[in-house]
Amino acid sequence: MAQSPVRAFDPIQLEILWSRLVSIVEEAETTLVRTSFSSTVGEADDHGAALLDARGQILAQTPSGMPAFIAILGRTTRKMLEYFPAETLRPGDVLITNDPWICAGHLPDINLLRPIFYKDKLVAFAANTAHLSDVGGRGSGESVDLFEEGLRIPPSRLYRAGRPNVDVFNFIRANSRTPVQIIGDLNAQLAANAVADKRIVEMMGEYGLDDLQPLSDTIQERTEQAMRAVLEKLPDGVYVGEVNSDGYDQPLRIRATVTIKGSDVTVDYEGTSPQVNRAINCPFNLTYAETMFPFRCIAPHVPMAEGALRPIQVIAPDGCVVNPKFPASVLLRTVVIHNAHAAVFKALSAIPADLLPPGRVAAHSGCIWGFRFRGAWDEMPSAYRNGFVPIEPRFFQLYLFMGGQGANAVTDGISAMTMPDNCSNVPVEVAEYRAPVMFERKEFVPDTGGAGTRRGGLGQRVVIRVLADSPILFIPSSMDRIINPPIGLAGGHPGGTGGVSLNDGGFLHSRNVTVVSPGDRVLVQAPGGGGFGAPDGREPHLVATDVAHGLVTRDRAADVYRVALAPDGSVDDAGTRALRFDGRKG
């Protein structure tokens, strides 16, 4: 493609135009959320939106956009242009795909791409990806290949010159257990992209821009320069980090080798476990995006555009669990890939602290935990008969809730906060309305935050009672760190592990479907985050506050943090000195 005409933007113009682009994509994302049908999009915020230039480079992405989608929308757009070259696109076209190797790594994440035209010229793309409620398939980690996981939509035209492709809508609807929700969410995605289209055209007219490419070229150049200015301050070297995922039936190794040379960085996953025949493999697009997250943490001030990603190269061997070969099963790919950032952070933690911005390297987190209840409203539960009208005859309700965040050198981890993605905890009232269940308990779990100078965030526990009058299915989702806890850094202790059990009995398999009966109680506990720094470096008054708030028990305060507390909860200075300096107890 020919180079765009050169146009100089002074700093004030550039800031105004950049802020306008961000506000446009934020309005588009708000439209997606507010018009969505499913709790996954509307409550859990499992989505992302971006504006891209005519070459498929990210122009702007919402600051609240999921880190898992940092680079995916650009990579997806450029791949879609191989199927639909720019010269074949027309105003009113909308492209769609959910191919895991093109989009966001599993079939429920559906990408919509809308070309934007101004004065009969293609100037940009509006894109979004959202996790839709159900695309068929088993819906569990037991799948052995992609063909068991539901409907795969190859790159297709959902709209052609403003007219819907009814056939595509029909086969999507026909392959979902919740067709009302999935079509409703698709319409929300369409509305979001339409808003972005309208606002871009308004902006270009307002500022007299006939083409967005000069603005994009400037943004890409500036963001690349800014990112390189951060990276070149890091010492050259080879840094290695390794963590374990629980895997399916045996642990899997995620090994990241970070090579820094000047302002160029390479992350190589050589040494990572090979792909497996269960649904926890992660296609490379999502691996690439999740790998970018730690570097975005190092340079959060750099605007999120394609240029900021250019200095970082990601490599993963073909056939490994973070770069599987088609048709690997991938539905629960977050089980593995939510460990990738921990491996990269662990590698970066070897860099002297005075050479990194403070607090930019974090211990491992409890991350997203989720599960689904699946069944039908054919037999209306007695608890729901009074005035309840379901939106459709079947339910397939995903409930997301979060483990503890890992600590860093500056701050404690936040309890029940997702990391690295920023999905939200689904309100229990929403889940109770959409499935025949009741949440009897939802609480922090004391002592699950990894001990450290900075404590990891606490995990949380929920207890759910089945209200259905007939058996339904409990389907675990992105559960990991039941066997291998979230690691701490710099002497910090690991966070507490998670688990799932039925009726106070033994732990259930965290990947397999379980039939639950009326009155059954399911207990699900998400892990805590890892600690940062040695526990006996934590200020005694912070330990006392943690105990007072029920986050840490007195025994842990004495045995791990080596802080003695008086009966009234205040710090016993003499006892603490004895624990920390005069002897070692516990």
Stockholm file with secondary structure:
# STOCKHOLM 1.0

chainA/1-586         MAQSPVRAFDPIQLEILWSRLVSIVEEAETTLVRTSFSSTVGEADDHGAALLDARGQILAQTPSGMPAFIAILGRTTRKMLEYFPAETLRPGDVLITNDPWICAGHLPDINLLRPIFYKDKLVAFAANTAHLSDVGGRGSGESVDLFEEGLRIPPSRLYRAGRPNVDVFNFIRANSRTPVQIIGDLNAQLAANAVADKRIVEMMGEYGLDDLQPLSDTIQERTEQAMRAVLEKLPDGVYVGEVNSDGYDQPLRIRATVTIKGSDVTVDYEGTSPQVNRAINCPFNLTYAETMFPFRCIAPHVPMAEGALRPIQVIAPDGCVVNPKFPASVLLRTVVIHNAHAAVFKALSAIPADLLPPGRVAAHSGCIWGFRFRGAWDEMPSAYRNGFVPIEPRFFQLYLFMGGQGANAVTDGISAMTMPDNCSNVPVEVAEYRAPVMFERKEFVPDTGGAGTRRGGLGQRVVIRVLADSPILFIPSSMDRIINPPIGLAGGHPGGTGGVSLNDGGFLHSRNVTVVSPGDRVLVQAPGGGGFGAPDGREPHLVATDVAHGLVTRDRAADVYRVALAPDGSVDDAGTRALRFDGRKG
#=GR chainA/1-586 SS CCCCCCCCCCHHHHHHHHHHHHHHHHHHHHHHHHHCCSHHHHTTCCEEEEEEETTSCEEEECTTSCGGGTTHHHHHHHHHHHHSCGGGCCTTCEEEECCTTTTTSSTTEEEEEEEEEETTEEEEEEEEEEECSCCSSCCSTTCSSGGGSCCCCCSEEEEETTEECHHHHHHHHHTCSCHHHHHHHHHHHHHHHHHHHHHHHHHHHHHTCSCSHHHHHHHHHHHHHHHHHHHTTSCCEEEEEEEEECCSSSCEEEEEEEEEETTEEEEECTTCCBCCSSTTCCCHHHHHHHHHHHHHHHCTTSCCSGGGGTTEEEECCTTBTTBCCTTCCCTTTHHHHTTHHHHHHHHHTTSCGGGSCTTCSBCCCCCEEEEEEEEESSSCCGGGTTTCCCSSSEEEEEEEEECCCCCBSSSCCCTTCCSSSCCCCCCHHHHHHHSSEEEEEEEECTTCSCCSSBCCCCCEEEEEEECCSSCEEEEECSCCCSSSCCCCBTTCCCCCCCEEEETTSSBCCSSSCEEECTTCEEEEECCCCCCBSCGGGSCHHHHHHHHHTTSSCHHHHHHTSCCCBCTTSSBCHHHHHIIIIICCCC
#=GC SS_cons         CCCCCCCCCCHHHHHHHHHHHHHHHHHHHHHHHHHCCSHHHHTTCCEEEEEEETTSCEEEECTTSCGGGTTHHHHHHHHHHHHSCGGGCCTTCEEEECCTTTTTSSTTEEEEEEEEEETTEEEEEEEEEEECSCCSSCCSTTCSSGGGSCCCCCSEEEEETTEECHHHHHHHHHTCSCHHHHHHHHHHHHHHHHHHHHHHHHHHHHHTCSCSHHHHHHHHHHHHHHHHHHHTTSCCEEEEEEEEECCSSSCEEEEEEEEEETTEEEEECTTCCBCCSSTTCCCHHHHHHHHHHHHHHHCTTSCCSGGGGTTEEEECCTTBTTBCCTTCCCTTTHHHHTTHHHHHHHHHTTSCGGGSCTTCSBCCCCCEEEEEEEEESSSCCGGGTTTCCCSSSEEEEEEEEECCCCCBSSSCCCTTCCSSSCCCCCCHHHHHHHSSEEEEEEEECTTCSCCSSBCCCCCEEEEEEECCSSCEEEEECSCCCSSSCCCCBTTCCCCCCCEEEETTSSBCCSSSCEEECTTCEEEEECCCCCCBSCGGGSCHHHHHHHHHTTSSCHHHHHHTSCCCBCTTSSBCHHHHHIIIIICCCC
//
